[in-house]
Each structure stands twice: as C-alpha cells, then as structure tokens.
Amino acid sequence: MDQRFGLDKRIILPGDFPLAGGGVLPELTVAYETYGRLNANASNAILICHALTLDQYVASTHPRTGKPGWWTRLVGPGKPVDPEHWFVICANVLGGCMGSSGPTSIDPRDGQPYAMRFPVITIGDMVAAQTRLLDHLGIAQLHAVIGGSMGGMQALTWAVNHPARVQKVVAIATAARHSAQNIAFHEVGRQAIMADPKWQGGLYAPDAPPADGLAVARMAAHITYLSEAGLTEKFGRRLQNRDAVSFGFDADFQVESYLRHQGLSFVERFDANSYLYITRAMDYFDLAEPFGGNLARAFAGSPCRFALVSFTSDWLYPTAESRRIVRALNAAGAPVSFVELESPFGHDAFLLDAPEMNRVVHGFLAA
C-alpha cells in the first residue's frame, strides 16, 4: 500500500451499502488522503473527520483551489498530529463532492449521476463508510479520531457506534445534536439553493450549477461561523473602496464585500446538491435519540477516553453543548477532559491559530 505524504487515494467497494434511512447504495466509493506510515502492528492510526464545507485535504494542497490543507495548524511535521509519528487518515464524507459517493457520483445501475436520487444520509452513515475504509486499510482500531464541528459529530458517533475500534476521541466545537436554530439556518441555505432557477430539481449541468443560490447559502452559513466581536474587530462599519455610502445596493461595507467573496469562492469548490444532503444529515443528528433521549446511555460502557474543546465566542455550538456531553460522559463513567478556550473568532476558532487547542490535542494523544 502506497503511503506517500498526501497522495490522492480512492477505493470502490462493490456490494450493497445499507443506509440508516432505508436506502441502499449498490456500491461505495470513498476518497481519502493519508499522511505518514502505518506501523507494523497498525496501532498508530489517527482518523481526522472534516466539517461540512471541508474535505479530505486536511494537510495537503487542495486540487481545485491550490490552497494549503484546511488544518495544517494541527496536522503536519512538528505539529500535534505529526505524520512522522502517526498514520493520519482523512476521508471525504459520504455525500461529499470530492470523490466519495454522493449526488455527483454515477449510479452504476444506469450510468447517470445520482443527483437527487441519491438516498438521504446520516452522520452514522458517514461513519459506517469510514469503517469500510479502515477495513480496507487493515486497521482494526484507531489510536484516536479527531474532528471539529460536523467532524466532532462523527468523532462522537465513532465512540457510540463503534466503541471497540477507537481508543481516544477528540471532539472540538461540536454538539451531540443539532438545535432548532442550527436546523433553521440550514433550511435558509437549502431554500436559497432550491429557489435558484438553475437548480432544476437537482438536475443541473456541471457547467451550469445554481451558483447564486449556493453562494447565498454559504453567506448565511458563514455568518454563523463568526462572532459579533470578531466581525466588529475585522470590519466594523468600514466602507469598501469608497469614502461615502452609495445610497444603493452595491457592497458599501467591507463586511458585505467579504461575504460576497466567501459565497463566490465557495461555488468553485463545492456542489449544491452535496450541500443539501450534508446539511440534512447534520439536522438529523441526535446521539441520544436512539437511547430514549438519554445521552449518558449512548456512552454507557464505552472504553474510549474523551477530550472536548469549546470556544467562548462560538454561538453555533456553544460551550453549553460541550458541557452537556461532558455531563453525560461523567454519568456513564467515561474518562473525559474538557476545556473552554478564550477566543474572539467564533465557531471558526478551531481552524485558526489556536496554540492552546494544539497543546490540549498534543498532550491528550501522547498520554
């Protein structure tokens, strides 16, 4: 098995892949990246789970944008997750648009893209696809699974659905369920996409996507990743390339121009239908629901060790959500450490320069 740093990889696994919602995929494709080398007894593997709008390029150059990996502050030589010591794996989630099975994939039964015929998926389905990848790689147990935001949801799901396959769980800026507010923001984004005339019921051509709707969805979501203090510090009410307001509807303010840029750049690397499916999977996420609404029961008997990290200015997944998880883990008798870190950068803090978070992760992995 080739394990060169950052080499593009993809596996196609034939045979039915059943999904939580009752759908079945006739085959499963998982696109992934690896960094470092798997040791002789396959005991040094760490799985990184990505957030909604990210992908498998956690520490290598993105093939579409040419930008560095999205978590190079945490993963890389000399970083807390160092490929010189760990074999690091990051897979594009099920439903994604960077190579794993999703609405852009070809249905082998008729040779046509799935589009909206792709079955609805869950976070649990994403994790189940990852287990198939680990089976293929010959990894029976992970040293750790690490994720922030939606990645944290996957990490927690690993501990609940496959506790014997992971020793340590690092869940950052996340929650054990999606709140009504989270669902509401996602619905605004989905409606923006589906209201775009180019969406065409999901049957748009690759060269004519519903870019306007997807850009608006990204703009709305991006606001939730920031904080009022961070926006005020970065933009305030400063004007964009002008000395006075225009009394029109151009981007008078820097913050308007910033959001428009975020929307336009996003459509160059993401698929609108994938956005619909992945946000829906997040909305359905509730770890406690299969256990009668008791989150402690979800973690009962888990042999995993847990580390949770939250940020003071994160209002998308606030510290109260992490504390809820910690209380449930305590009630279940699971070993857990928790830290709330000071940051003005909102939910996105886990992707930015966060030396305290890095120290927590490094210490937890080494312990």
C-alpha positions as CSV (number, residue, x, y, z in Angstrom):
1,M,0.0,0.0,0.0
2,D,1.4,3.4,-1.0
3,Q,1.6,5.7,1.9
4,R,3.4,8.7,0.5
5,F,2.5,12.0,2.1
6,G,-0.7,13.5,0.8
7,L,-1.2,11.0,-2.1
8,D,-4.7,11.0,-3.6
9,K,-6.5,7.7,-3.0
10,R,-9.9,6.3,-3.7
11,I,-11.5,2.9,-3.1
12,I,-14.6,1.4,-4.8
13,L,-16.2,-1.3,-2.7
14,P,-18.8,-3.4,-4.5
15,G,-21.9,-4.8,-2.9
16,D,-24.8,-3.2,-1.2
17,F,-24.1,-0.4,1.4
18,P,-27.3,0.0,3.5
19,L,-28.2,3.4,5.0
20,A,-29.9,4.4,8.2
21,G,-32.9,5.9,6.3
22,G,-33.6,2.7,4.5
23,G,-31.8,3.5,1.2
24,V,-29.1,1.2,-0.2
25,L,-26.1,2.2,-2.4
26,P,-25.2,-0.6,-4.9
27,E,-21.5,0.2,-4.3
28,L,-19.5,2.6,-2.1
29,T,-16.7,4.9,-3.1
30,V,-14.5,6.5,-0.5
31,A,-11.9,9.2,-1.5
32,Y,-9.3,9.8,1.1
33,E,-5.9,11.2,1.9
34,T,-3.2,9.7,4.1
35,Y,-0.1,11.2,5.8
36,G,2.8,9.2,7.3
37,R,3.2,5.4,7.5
38,L,1.2,2.7,9.2
39,N,3.4,0.9,11.7
40,A,3.8,-2.9,11.8
41,N,1.0,-3.6,14.2
42,A,-1.3,-0.9,12.8
43,S,-1.5,0.8,16.1
44,N,-0.6,4.4,15.1
45,A,-3.6,5.3,13.0
46,I,-5.5,8.6,13.6
47,L,-8.7,9.5,11.7
48,I,-9.4,13.2,11.1
49,C,-13.1,13.9,10.4
50,H,-13.9,17.0,8.4
51,A,-16.6,19.6,8.8
52,L,-19.5,20.5,6.4
53,T,-17.7,22.5,3.8
54,L,-14.3,20.9,4.0
55,D,-12.9,17.6,2.6
56,Q,-10.1,15.1,2.8
57,Y,-7.3,17.6,2.1
58,V,-6.6,18.2,5.7
59,A,-2.9,18.8,5.3
60,S,-2.2,18.8,1.5
61,T,-2.8,21.2,-1.3
62,H,-6.4,21.4,-2.5
63,P,-6.6,20.3,-6.2
64,R,-9.3,22.8,-7.1
65,T,-8.2,25.9,-5.2
66,G,-4.5,25.4,-4.9
67,K,-4.7,26.4,-1.2
68,P,-3.0,24.6,1.6
69,G,-4.8,22.0,3.6
70,W,-7.5,23.2,6.0
71,W,-5.9,22.0,9.2
72,T,-2.2,22.5,8.7
73,R,-2.0,24.3,12.0
74,L,-2.8,20.9,13.7
75,V,-1.6,18.3,11.2
76,G,1.9,18.2,9.7
77,P,5.6,17.8,10.6
78,G,6.2,19.2,14.1
79,K,2.5,19.7,14.7
80,P,0.4,18.0,17.3
81,V,-0.7,15.3,14.8
82,D,2.7,14.7,13.3
83,P,2.9,12.2,10.3
84,E,6.4,11.3,11.4
85,H,4.8,9.5,14.3
86,W,1.1,8.9,13.3
87,F,-0.6,7.5,10.3
88,V,-3.2,10.1,9.6
89,I,-6.3,9.4,7.5
90,C,-9.0,11.8,6.3
91,A,-11.8,10.7,4.1
92,N,-14.3,12.8,2.1
93,V,-17.6,12.2,3.8
94,L,-20.4,10.1,2.2
95,G,-22.5,12.6,0.3
96,G,-19.5,14.8,-0.4
97,C,-18.3,16.1,-3.7
98,M,-14.6,15.4,-3.7
99,G,-14.7,11.8,-4.8
100,S,-16.7,9.8,-2.2
101,S,-20.2,8.5,-3.1
102,G,-22.6,11.5,-3.3
103,P,-25.2,13.1,-5.5
104,T,-22.5,13.9,-8.1
105,S,-21.5,10.3,-8.4
106,I,-22.5,8.0,-11.2
107,D,-25.2,5.4,-10.4
108,P,-23.7,2.2,-11.7
109,R,-27.2,0.8,-12.4
110,D,-27.9,3.3,-15.2
111,G,-24.7,5.3,-15.8
112,Q,-26.3,8.6,-14.9
113,P,-25.4,10.9,-12.0
114,Y,-27.5,10.3,-8.9
115,A,-28.4,14.0,-8.3
116,M,-31.5,14.0,-6.1
117,R,-32.0,10.2,-6.5
118,F,-29.1,9.8,-4.0
119,P,-30.6,8.4,-0.8
120,V,-30.7,10.7,2.3
121,I,-27.8,10.0,4.6
122,T,-26.9,10.5,8.3
123,I,-23.8,11.2,10.3
124,G,-23.9,7.5,11.3
125,D,-23.8,6.5,7.6
126,M,-20.7,8.7,7.1
127,V,-19.0,6.9,10.0
128,A,-20.1,3.5,8.6
129,A,-18.4,4.4,5.3
130,Q,-15.2,5.2,7.2
131,T,-15.3,1.8,8.9
132,R,-15.3,0.2,5.4
133,L,-12.3,2.3,4.6
134,L,-10.4,1.2,7.7
135,D,-11.3,-2.4,7.0
136,H,-9.7,-1.9,3.5
137,L,-6.6,-0.4,5.1
138,G,-6.3,-3.3,7.6
139,I,-6.8,-1.0,10.6
140,A,-8.8,-2.8,13.4
141,Q,-8.5,0.0,15.9
142,L,-7.7,3.7,15.8
143,H,-5.5,5.4,18.3
144,A,-7.7,8.4,18.0
145,V,-10.5,10.0,16.0
146,I,-10.4,13.8,15.9
147,G,-12.9,16.3,14.5
148,G,-14.3,19.8,14.8
149,S,-17.9,20.9,14.1
150,M,-19.5,18.2,12.0
151,G,-16.2,16.3,12.3
152,G,-16.8,16.3,16.1
153,M,-20.2,14.8,15.5
154,Q,-18.6,12.0,13.5
155,A,-15.9,11.5,16.3
156,L,-18.6,11.2,18.9
157,T,-20.6,8.8,16.7
158,W,-17.5,6.6,16.4
159,A,-17.5,6.3,20.2
160,V,-21.2,5.3,20.3
161,N,-21.5,3.1,17.3
162,H,-18.0,1.5,17.2
163,P,-16.5,1.9,20.7
164,A,-14.1,-1.1,20.3
165,R,-12.5,0.5,17.3
166,V,-11.2,3.7,18.8
167,Q,-9.2,4.4,21.9
168,K,-9.4,8.2,22.1
169,V,-11.9,10.8,20.9
170,V,-11.2,14.5,20.4
171,A,-14.4,16.5,19.8
172,I,-13.9,20.2,19.2
173,A,-16.5,22.9,18.8
174,T,-19.4,20.5,18.4
175,A,-22.6,19.1,19.9
176,A,-24.4,15.8,20.4
177,R,-27.5,17.1,18.5
178,H,-28.5,19.8,16.1
179,S,-30.5,22.5,17.7
180,A,-33.6,24.2,16.3
181,Q,-31.5,27.3,15.5
182,N,-29.0,25.2,13.6
183,I,-31.7,23.5,11.6
184,A,-33.3,26.9,10.8
185,F,-30.1,28.3,9.4
186,H,-29.6,25.2,7.3
187,E,-33.1,25.4,5.9
188,V,-32.5,29.0,4.8
189,G,-29.5,27.8,2.9
190,R,-31.3,24.9,1.3
191,Q,-34.2,27.1,0.2
192,A,-31.8,29.5,-1.4
193,I,-30.3,26.7,-3.4
194,M,-33.6,25.2,-4.5
195,A,-35.1,28.7,-5.3
196,D,-32.3,29.2,-7.8
197,P,-33.8,28.6,-11.3
198,K,-30.6,26.8,-12.3
199,W,-31.1,24.1,-9.7
200,Q,-33.8,22.4,-11.9
201,G,-34.8,19.9,-9.2
202,G,-31.1,19.0,-8.8
203,L,-30.6,18.1,-12.5
204,Y,-28.3,21.0,-13.3
205,A,-25.4,20.5,-15.6
206,P,-21.9,20.6,-14.0
207,D,-21.0,23.7,-16.0
208,A,-24.3,25.5,-15.1
209,P,-24.8,24.9,-11.3
210,P,-27.2,27.0,-9.1
211,A,-24.2,29.2,-8.2
212,D,-26.3,32.2,-7.0
213,G,-28.3,30.0,-4.6
214,L,-25.3,28.2,-3.3
215,A,-23.4,31.4,-2.8
216,V,-26.3,32.8,-0.7
217,A,-26.4,29.6,1.3
218,R,-22.7,29.9,2.0
219,M,-23.0,33.6,3.0
220,A,-25.8,32.8,5.5
221,A,-23.8,29.9,7.0
222,H,-20.6,31.8,7.1
223,I,-22.2,34.3,9.5
224,T,-22.8,31.5,12.0
225,Y,-19.1,30.6,11.9
226,L,-18.1,34.1,13.1
227,S,-18.8,36.2,16.2
228,E,-20.1,39.7,16.6
229,A,-16.9,40.7,18.3
230,G,-14.8,39.2,15.5
231,L,-16.9,40.9,12.8
232,T,-16.7,44.2,14.6
233,E,-12.9,44.0,15.1
234,K,-12.3,42.9,11.5
235,F,-14.8,45.1,9.7
236,G,-16.8,47.4,11.9
237,R,-18.8,49.7,9.7
238,R,-15.8,50.5,7.5
239,L,-16.7,51.1,3.8
240,Q,-15.4,49.1,0.9
241,N,-13.2,51.1,-1.5
242,R,-15.2,54.3,-1.1
243,D,-15.4,57.4,1.1
244,A,-19.2,57.6,1.4
245,V,-22.2,55.3,1.1
246,S,-23.6,55.0,-2.4
247,F,-27.3,55.1,-1.4
248,G,-27.7,51.9,-3.4
249,F,-27.4,48.2,-3.1
250,D,-23.8,47.6,-4.1
251,A,-21.4,46.4,-1.4
252,D,-20.9,49.6,0.5
253,F,-19.5,47.9,3.6
254,Q,-16.4,45.7,3.9
255,V,-18.4,43.0,5.6
256,E,-20.8,42.8,2.6
257,S,-17.9,42.5,0.2
258,Y,-16.3,39.8,2.4
259,L,-19.5,37.7,2.5
260,R,-19.9,38.0,-1.3
261,H,-16.4,36.9,-1.8
262,Q,-17.0,33.9,0.5
263,G,-20.0,32.9,-1.5
264,L,-18.4,33.2,-4.9
265,S,-15.3,31.3,-3.9
266,F,-17.3,28.5,-2.3
267,V,-19.2,27.7,-5.5
268,E,-15.9,27.0,-7.3
269,R,-15.2,24.0,-5.0
270,F,-18.5,22.7,-3.7
271,D,-21.6,21.1,-5.2
272,A,-25.1,22.4,-4.4
273,N,-26.7,19.0,-4.1
274,S,-24.0,17.8,-1.7
275,Y,-24.7,20.9,0.4
276,L,-28.4,19.8,0.6
277,Y,-27.5,16.3,1.6
278,I,-24.8,17.0,4.2
279,T,-26.8,19.8,5.9
280,R,-29.7,17.4,6.2
281,A,-27.5,14.7,7.7
282,M,-26.4,17.2,10.3
283,D,-30.0,18.2,11.1
284,Y,-31.0,14.6,11.7
285,F,-28.0,14.2,14.1
286,D,-29.1,13.4,17.7
287,L,-26.9,10.9,19.5
288,A,-29.3,10.5,22.4
289,E,-32.5,9.8,20.3
290,P,-31.9,6.0,19.9
291,F,-31.4,5.8,23.7
292,G,-34.6,7.3,24.7
293,G,-33.2,10.8,24.8
294,N,-30.7,9.8,27.4
295,L,-27.2,10.8,26.2
296,A,-25.5,9.0,29.1
297,R,-26.9,5.7,27.9
298,A,-25.4,6.4,24.5
299,F,-21.9,6.4,26.1
300,A,-22.6,3.6,28.6
301,G,-19.8,1.0,28.7
302,S,-17.6,2.9,26.2
303,P,-13.9,2.1,26.7
304,C,-12.9,5.3,24.9
305,R,-11.2,8.3,26.5
306,F,-12.5,11.7,25.6
307,A,-11.2,15.2,25.2
308,L,-13.7,18.0,24.5
309,V,-12.8,21.6,23.5
310,S,-15.1,24.6,23.1
311,F,-14.6,28.3,22.5
312,T,-16.1,31.2,24.4
313,S,-17.4,33.1,21.3
314,D,-18.8,30.1,19.5
315,W,-22.6,30.6,19.3
316,L,-23.2,28.0,16.7
317,Y,-22.1,25.2,19.0
318,P,-21.7,27.0,22.3
319,T,-19.9,25.7,25.4
320,A,-23.2,24.6,26.9
321,E,-23.4,21.9,24.2
322,S,-20.0,20.6,25.2
323,R,-20.9,20.7,28.9
324,R,-23.9,18.6,28.1
325,I,-21.7,15.9,26.5
326,V,-19.3,16.1,29.5
327,R,-22.1,15.6,32.0
328,A,-23.3,12.6,30.0
329,L,-19.8,11.1,29.9
330,N,-19.4,11.6,33.6
331,A,-22.7,9.9,34.2
332,A,-21.6,7.0,32.0
333,G,-18.3,6.7,33.9
334,A,-16.2,7.5,30.9
335,P,-12.9,9.3,31.3
336,V,-13.2,12.8,29.9
337,S,-11.2,16.1,30.0
338,F,-12.8,19.4,28.9
339,V,-11.5,22.9,28.3
340,E,-13.2,26.1,27.2
341,L,-10.8,28.3,25.4
342,E,-10.9,32.1,25.1
343,S,-11.3,33.3,21.5
344,P,-13.0,36.2,19.7
345,F,-13.2,34.2,16.4
346,G,-16.5,32.3,16.9
347,H,-17.0,28.8,15.7
348,D,-14.1,29.1,13.2
349,A,-11.7,29.4,16.0
350,F,-10.8,25.7,15.8
351,L,-9.5,26.2,12.2
352,L,-7.4,29.3,13.1
353,D,-4.3,29.8,15.1
354,A,-5.2,28.2,18.4
355,P,-2.0,27.2,20.3
356,E,-3.9,26.3,23.5
357,M,-6.0,23.8,21.5
358,N,-2.9,22.4,19.9
359,R,-1.4,21.8,23.3
360,V,-4.5,20.1,24.5
361,V,-4.6,17.8,21.5
362,H,-0.8,17.0,21.7
363,G,-1.0,16.2,25.4
364,F,-4.1,14.0,25.0
365,L,-2.7,12.0,22.2
366,A,0.6,11.4,24.0
367,A,-0.9,10.5,27.3
